[in-house]
Amino acid sequence: MLKPAVVLVADRTLSARYDVLFEGIFATMQTTKVPGPAMRHFVSPAMPADRDGRAMAVPLGLRRVEAALLERTRLTADDVVCTTPEALPRVLGPWTKVVGVSSSDPLGRGMSNTTTSEFWSGELYTKAWMDRLMAQLVEAKRRFGFRIMGGGAGAWQWGESPQDASRHGIDTVFDGYFESVGPQTVMDLVDGKEPVRLVSSAETAAALAPPVRGPTMLGVIELSRGCGGGCRFCAMAGRRMEHLAPATILADIQTNLSAGVRSVVSSSEDFFRYGGEGRKVNFERLRGLLEEIRGLRGLSFMQLDHANVSSVLQLAEDQLREIRRLLSWDNPTEYLWVNMGVETASPRLLAANCPSKAAPFSEDDWPDLVRNAVDRMTRTGFFPVLSVVLGLPGETPEDVSQTLQMVRELTAKGTVIFPIFYEPVRHAPDGGDVPFRLGSMTPEHLELYITCYENNFRWVPKLYWDNQRAGGVSFLKRLAIQLLGRMEVRSWRRNFAAARKRMASRPA
């Protein structure tokens, strides 16, 4: 029986067996309107753990923490265990000194999630399951006396809400990349030193990231860290982009392949900027990395996540076609989708809220930049999945109308566009930087929202099916997801009708 000093666990939505990225995205957006058994066994099936409580796979962030602790402290592989919420009782005991908890959305304040939950009844599972996990840990903490460290992409939520951090029993909130000061922070807790309530690391620390020691959920591998776009709703806004060494990336993929993983997801705030400096791209370094990845035996499919409009426009179409070729694996995908943040059609609003997003181009040309990037992506074999933000500070009705007009143009080109409610990562001291919610919607906002989703109802099922097929998901599961999706579309449309009715009944 293992008696680890450090136990690492993620919230239940991140401790699940997803085959492709769409499944994970879909799961983290669900509310308790979805029955618990359906959520636990079908939408978000539990990640298995071995008899010692070690999880078969965990989120990449926990693997990075594990690797850094094993490389830079006196802790051994038996001292550090990555587990699951279900297996926690098997690894906790009087020997436990620190439990590290990771979550992308512990309080249900993530922008994509609040956008959907505002239209649905129930509570987001990211929050409901986190509350359950933390109640379990608080009880165990009373018995065994360990410390709890909260981190992950959603750590900013605990940092902004000390009362919720306290309710969750968290002694230290760690906000940032772990490798620079994280190992010493953990060892201080292991050695019984008084915890620091908030540790915020400004370093991107890509050069310090050691290869992972075990497989990651969804086979996620990290290409770059940070962004530096300055968007006020993004935790990566002030962190300049740094790239991981090709040797580390290849080692991480090989670790996943050795564990039987055949489909991986590249993690970066801007895929096309790998190897570049500042806001500039470097096609040769990106192509070189992709050629090395293609040399690995056993990889059948690699999914992308984010890219930036300005990076797409710095690449010639023949370069984009070459990248698309290098991303064609044993299981080809018809819709190789890439998420790009459009945010708004208003150059003024973009400059005020995302001051570096258009660089090295001018914000004044933003609408044309977006249109050109979408055209270029579709011509070269990619499928653009876009996002726009509702309720940006300083937004006017004219800004919303401009964005609606752009959305109508872009949907005609063949895209998916997700409308997202603005959520500040750091609240302004004067209280002027407030989240956008359903009650803040104007008729123009609602029309924009519905226009986006009616378009998505047509395209998302196709992308989902193609993504699952390329990822090796069984026909029956794909069919079940499609049927579930049709049911949700009907619910969405009922919610839209109700929202229009409420909007019409408002006083003029």
Secondary structure by P-SEA (a helix, b strand, c coil): cccccbbbbcccccccccccaaaaaaaaaccccccccccccccccbbbbccccccccccaaaaaaaaaaacccccccccccccccccccccccccccbbbbbbcccccccaaaaaaaaacccccaaaaaaaaaaaaaaaaaaacbbbbbbbccaaaaaaacaaaaaaacccbbbcccccccaaaaaaaaaaccccccbbbbccccccccccccccccccccccccccccccccccccccccccccaaaaaaaaaaaaaacccbbbbbcccccccccccccccaaaaaaaaaaaaacccccccccccccaaaaaaccaaaaaaaaaaaccccccccbbbbbbcccccaaaaaaccccccccccccaaaaaaaaaaaaaaaaccccbbbbbcccccccaaaaaaaaaaaaaaaaabbbbbbbccccccccccccccccccccccaaaaaaaaaaaaaaaacaaaaaaaaaaaacccaaaaaaaaaaaaaaaaaaaaaaaaaaaaaaaccc
